Amino acid sequence: MKFHAIIAICFIIGCSFVFQAGDEPLHIKFSNKDCHVEIDGFGNIYTINDLEIVKYNALGGLQKKFSTKRYGKIDFVDPSNPLKILVYYRDFQQIMFLDDQLTETSSMISLETLGYEQTSQVCSSANNSFWIYDKQNNELLRFDAELKPIVKTGNIKRILDVNIKPNFMKEHNNYLYLNCPNEGILVFDIYGTFYKTIPLKNLKTFKIVNGDVFYYENNTLKQYQAQSFNTIEKQFPDTLIKNVFWQNEKFYKVYKDSLVVD
């Protein structure tokens, strides 16, 4: 890749966008259009549509597929733990866990059976646990591997005096990032204690890399630096790109029918 001028600027200002000159782009064609893409810590790539998850290795080699119509539409997949991949079916309020071969590892978890009938968001957590956001009580809860609630934040709306309507959440390095488009990203520690608000509004999704927030809007990948509060930008003139994220020192460019990694 020939972005020498950008490279020089990036090193001067400490940007995380580092380019690997001479690498050939990796192309993955989606089996169905409009796939969502996730990457795990090993660089494995997951393409996800309503009913199917397809796993590729870091070199683009097809590994495994998972598909079932038993539980309706797949709403969210979190491969933060590549050995215990969380799959969420919001319509049926159920969670499934898959191993690294995309095989079910246990029985489905019914959130309704646990007493939470209005769970709007879920994500993986450390030590084989997981988070849910209970819309009815405006509360975050963390469950252990035995499905026991080990953290409860209480009513966040009342505690923080904010009208939150989260659309995405993710744990990273023992912090939970709860995205509320009208308020920004609310950050909590692993014990459910409110830590801070990152003032980025109207986001649909983002990636956390070394504490920095990466998000794509208006044909631009933006990196909000947690320490300096600066924002670094890189534009992508290709208007066919739907999303771009930065992970494993690579750009993942999502198109309607394919993924390009360089």
Secondary structure, DSSP 8 states (H G I E B T S, - for coil): ---HHHHHHHHHHT-S----TT---EEEE-SSSS-EEEE-TT--EEEE-SSEEEEE-TTS-EEEEEE-STT----EEE-SSTTSEEEEEGGGTEEEEE-TTS-B-S--EETTTTT-S-EEEEEEETTTEEEEEETTTTEEEEE-TTS-EEEE---HHHHHT------EEEEETTEEEEEETTTEEEEEETTS-EEEEE---S-S--EEETTEEEEEETTEEEEE-TTT--EEEEE---TT--EEEEETTEEEEE-SSEEEE-
